[in-house]
Amino acid sequence: MTDEITYHLLGPENADRLLGAEVFDNPVDPAQLAGFVADRGHEMVFATAGVRVVGVASGRVLRHPDKQPAFFISEVGVVDDLRRRGIASTLMEMLLQIARDKDHQGIWLATETDNVAARALYTRLAAQETEAVVIYDWDGAMDT
C-alpha cells in the first residue's frame, strides 16, 4: 500500500528532505540546494509519500528592464512508479498559483516534441501550445 501523498512548498525548514531524492536527474548537491532555497526568485513544490520524495516542480522568475516579470517552469517530475496518479497535475497547479499570486505577467515552459505525457499534462492544465520555437544551446545546457 502506498503512503498518502502530501505536498510541500520548499523552504529552509524542509530543504533537507530533498537530499537523496530519486526524482531529480542527478543527485542533489547540498550547496546547490542551499543556493536555490536562498534565491527568492526560485520556487519549488514537492510531493512526498511518507519520507520518500515522489515529485517536484520548480521554476524561476525572469526579469527584464522593459517587461513585467514572467515565470519560467524549469522542472516537473514524478517517480516512475507513481506516475498517472495526479501528482504532476497537483504540483503544476500549485506552482502556477504561486506564480499568479506573485503577479507574474506570463508563465511558460518548454518540453520536447516527443514528450507525449508532458504535453498531455500541460494541455489538460489549459496551457496554450505554441509553434515555431527553436532552442539554441551553448556549452551543453540541453545535455542533461
C-alpha positions in Angstrom: 0.0 0.0 0.0 1.3 3.5 -0.9 1.5 6.2 1.7 -0.7 9.2 1.3 0.7 11.9 -0.9 1.4 15.2 0.7 2.5 18.4 -0.9 5.0 21.0 0.3 6.4 24.4 -0.7 10.2 24.2 -0.5 11.8 26.4 2.2 14.8 26.3 4.5 12.8 24.3 7.1 12.2 21.3 4.7 15.0 21.5 2.1 16.9 18.6 3.7 14.0 16.3 2.6 15.3 16.6 -1.0 18.7 15.1 -0.2 18.8 11.6 -1.6 15.5 12.1 -3.6 15.3 9.9 -6.6 13.1 12.2 -8.6 15.8 14.5 -9.9 18.0 14.0 -13.0 21.2 13.9 -10.8 21.9 13.6 -7.1 21.0 16.7 -5.1 24.1 18.8 -4.3 23.7 20.3 -0.8 25.5 23.6 -1.8 23.3 24.0 -4.9 20.2 23.2 -2.8 21.2 25.9 -0.3 21.7 28.4 -3.1 18.3 27.5 -4.7 16.5 28.0 -1.4 18.3 31.3 -0.6 17.4 32.8 -4.0 14.0 34.4 -3.7 13.5 34.2 -7.5 13.3 30.4 -7.3 10.2 28.4 -6.4 9.8 24.6 -5.8 6.9 22.4 -4.7 7.4 18.8 -4.0 5.3 15.7 -3.1 6.1 13.0 -0.6 4.7 9.6 0.2 5.9 9.0 3.7 9.5 10.1 3.8 10.1 9.5 0.1 10.1 12.5 -2.3 8.0 11.4 -5.2 7.5 14.5 -7.3 8.9 18.0 -7.9 8.0 21.1 -9.9 10.2 24.2 -9.9 10.5 27.5 -11.7 12.2 30.8 -11.8 11.2 34.4 -12.1 12.5 36.1 -15.2 13.0 39.8 -15.0 14.0 42.3 -17.7 14.1 46.1 -17.6 11.4 46.6 -20.2 8.9 43.8 -19.3 6.8 42.7 -16.4 8.2 39.6 -14.6 7.4 36.3 -16.1 7.7 32.8 -14.6 9.6 30.0 -16.3 8.8 26.5 -15.2 12.1 24.6 -15.4 11.4 21.1 -14.0 8.5 18.8 -13.5 9.0 15.2 -12.5 7.4 12.3 -10.7 9.0 9.0 -9.9 8.2 6.3 -12.5 6.2 4.0 -10.2 3.7 6.8 -9.1 3.0 8.4 -12.5 -0.5 8.9 -13.8 -2.0 9.5 -10.3 -2.4 13.3 -10.5 0.8 14.2 -8.7 2.3 16.2 -11.5 -1.1 17.9 -12.1 -1.3 18.9 -8.4 2.3 20.1 -8.3 1.8 22.2 -11.5 -1.4 23.7 -10.2 0.4 24.7 -7.0 3.3 26.2 -8.9 1.0 28.1 -11.3 -0.9 29.5 -8.4 2.3 30.7 -6.7 3.4 32.5 -9.9 -0.1 34.0 -10.3 -0.2 35.1 -6.6 3.0 37.0 -7.2 1.5 38.8 -10.2 3.9 37.4 -12.8 2.7 38.5 -16.3 3.2 35.2 -18.0 4.1 31.6 -17.2 5.8 29.4 -19.7 7.9 26.3 -20.2 9.4 24.2 -22.9 9.4 20.4 -23.5 10.5 18.0 -26.2 8.1 17.4 -29.0 8.1 13.7 -28.3 7.3 14.0 -24.6 3.7 13.0 -25.1 2.9 12.6 -21.4 4.2 16.1 -20.5 2.3 17.7 -23.5 -0.9 16.0 -22.4 -0.4 17.3 -18.9 0.1 20.8 -20.0 -2.9 20.7 -22.3 -5.1 19.4 -19.5 -4.0 22.3 -17.4 -5.2 24.7 -20.2 -1.7 25.7 -21.5 -1.5 27.1 -25.0 0.9 25.2 -27.2 3.0 27.4 -29.4 4.7 26.6 -32.6 7.9 27.6 -34.4 10.1 27.9 -31.3 13.7 26.9 -31.7 16.1 26.3 -28.8 19.8 27.1 -29.2 22.3 25.6 -26.8 25.7 26.7 -25.7 28.1 24.6 -23.6 25.8 21.6 -23.3 22.9 23.3 -21.4 20.5 20.9 -23.1 22.6 17.8 -22.5 21.0 16.9 -19.1 
